[in-house]
Amino acid sequence: MSVGVVLRCRALAAATVAAIAVPVVIAGPAIAATPEQITILSPVSGRVTSHPSDHHFGDSGHWSEDIAASDDAPVYARFARATGSVRISVEAVAAACRTGTGGQAIRLGVTVDGVRLGTVSYLHLAGLRKRAGDAVAPGEQLGVQATGLPTKGNESCWTGPHVHLEARNASSYSCYAPVSLGQSLNSGSAVGVLGGAYANGVRSVCPAGATNGLVEGLFIRNAANGRVYRIAGGAPIYVSTWDAFGGPKPTYDVDDAYLRALRPWPRDMFLRGSRSGRVFRVVSGHRYHIDSWTPYGGVQPHVNVDDWSLDHCDHLRCTPFGRLDEARGVPGGAYVRGWAMDPDTTDPVTVHVWASGQNRRSFVANVSRPDVDNAYHRGSRFGFAHTVPLPPGEHVVCPHPINVGQGSTNPSVGCATVTALPKVSTSLSSGLSISTVTYGAGAKFVGTLRRRDNGAVLTGAPVAVQSRPLGGSTWTTAKTVLTSSTGRIETTVTPKANTEYRLHYAGSFSLASSASTIRPLRVRTRVSLTSSATSVRVGGAVTFAGTVAPGHAGQGVNLQRYADGVWRTVRTVTLSSTSTYRTTLTMNSRTDFTWRVYKPGDADHVAGSSRSVRIAVA
């Protein structure tokens, strides 16, 4: 397949052609462009002998120019500033002219990040080093500039040693770098851009900065819907009104595919509100306001954008961000450490830690992190270092800072797989100083809390003293006591009825709960006794009276007499509504006896008896 056609190259013109200005808004169909691009450099060191604004096309290009160098000068495939990974290959090799008198031509196909950008052709070469299908490395020599070629009448397409360079975009149009006739070029001179969206037709000059990469501040227009964007950090930032920039500006038409292929948000940089003057720093797409340039060493390069886009987060991330620095399994769950902040506030944010589909813990990230302040200059109170309770086993742990302001989601700052360990077992001993008390009296209750793995005592740990009715099922906490420096608990319990006691440790994040052995403590009723006399004559009467505590109204108490080593009931008296009793007994025998009042036991209390009283009968 022939690369060239029979056309003559222009001789060096006497006049210099000035650079062409960037075109203003051009209406029309959407142009299928790509954000990928690469800068084409001069293949030889020489001077421009034919200007791309009106030079002929030898290989159906979008622009071309002639560069004349010394005889037999090496010709290189020079490229620079690609937006991604570059692959170059030879698509065709042929004679530069039909007559065969113009040397050879070679066409290179250029791909960046897997996207075919187009072709660059080099005509009037000799000694080609590549064949069709060969790979070409950027900067590799292709051949030499042809010289001393024979002519064939008026059909010759070559009038002197030079390289005819021609570029064509696969999508949209290629543009050429501003140049003047006679201008000297060297190995670092940019001659045009392959890819991008800088031209709306053939023979279009590149806008300022295009050969340095995607142009910062370039205005582009979606030809399908008329929406205008400004390029900032490689991303399109929406322009809600031209008033934000003092009126309409030059734009380039692009299509939806081009916009989708651009960065979703700017690379790390600074943005400035075109009307408000507010300055925002962009880090990983997150924009946040800065009050001063001082922490950054003075004013930094920035792009003016529409304030509306800053406030409404167009192609910007307004959600919280941060980093999970550490996550590891520990007894009882996981330990997580990191930091989080929201771009719309300098206050600490709330963090929810999710694991196994549940929010396992919430906290405020307000731990001091000077390193975060050094990096972002927003203060240091953004750190977190917390434990997260989890059952033993493997879990994926993800801290999620909660959004404040414009953002609408709560993205994770990182996830990690951890293996939560079982809690360390504990043990509680217990003991009562006595097994039965009289109503109103107390008993000493003691115990010791230890780790089971190493026997170490646990100090300062809260231990609950719990009770329930004897034989009951529900425990009630009477009090909570902190263990001493020796892990000991010591307290007094005063039950009102027969009661069971235990010590209970609820555990901590890393320590398992434990309960002591159950200790029963029985309560005997308290019975008081008074007598109207301690001595009487035969036939005289003695009144016995007293109370039973706690109250047992309606129950009976026994008036008992001690004789022959045995207490025998003489009379049973029913307790009044106030749990008192009174009874009078006539002494008919001239015998001295010892007396008491006995209250039989019931479900709540064990039996109790009064003091004994000796009555002398004469």
Secondary structure, DSSP 8 states (H G I E B T S, - for coil): -----S-------SS------------SS----EEEEEEEE-SSSEEEEE-TTT---SSS-SEEEEEE-STT-EEE--EE--SS-EEEEEEEEEESSTTS-S-EEEEEEEEETTEEEEEEEEEEEES----TT-EE-TT-EEEEE--S----GGG----SS-EEEEEEESSS--EE----TT-EE-TT-EEEEEEES--SSSSEE--TTGGGSS-TT-EEEETTT--EEEEETTEEEEES-GGGGTS----EEE-HHHHHHS-SS--SEEEEETTT--EEEEETTEEEEES-SGGGTS----EEE-HHHHHHTTTSB-S-EEEEEEEEEEBTEEEEEEEEE-TT-SS--EEEEEETTEEEEEEE--EE-HHHHHHHSS-SEEEEEEEEE--SEEEEEEEEE---SS------S--EEEEEB--B-EEEEEEES-SEEETT--EEEEEEEEETTT--B--S-EEEEEEEETT-S--EEEEEEE--TTSEEEEEE--SSSEEEEEEE---SSB--EE---EEEEEE-EE--EES-SEE-TT-EEEEEEEEES--TT-EEEEEEEETTEEEEEEEEE--TTSEEEEEEE--SS--EEEEEEE---SS-B-EE---EEEEE-
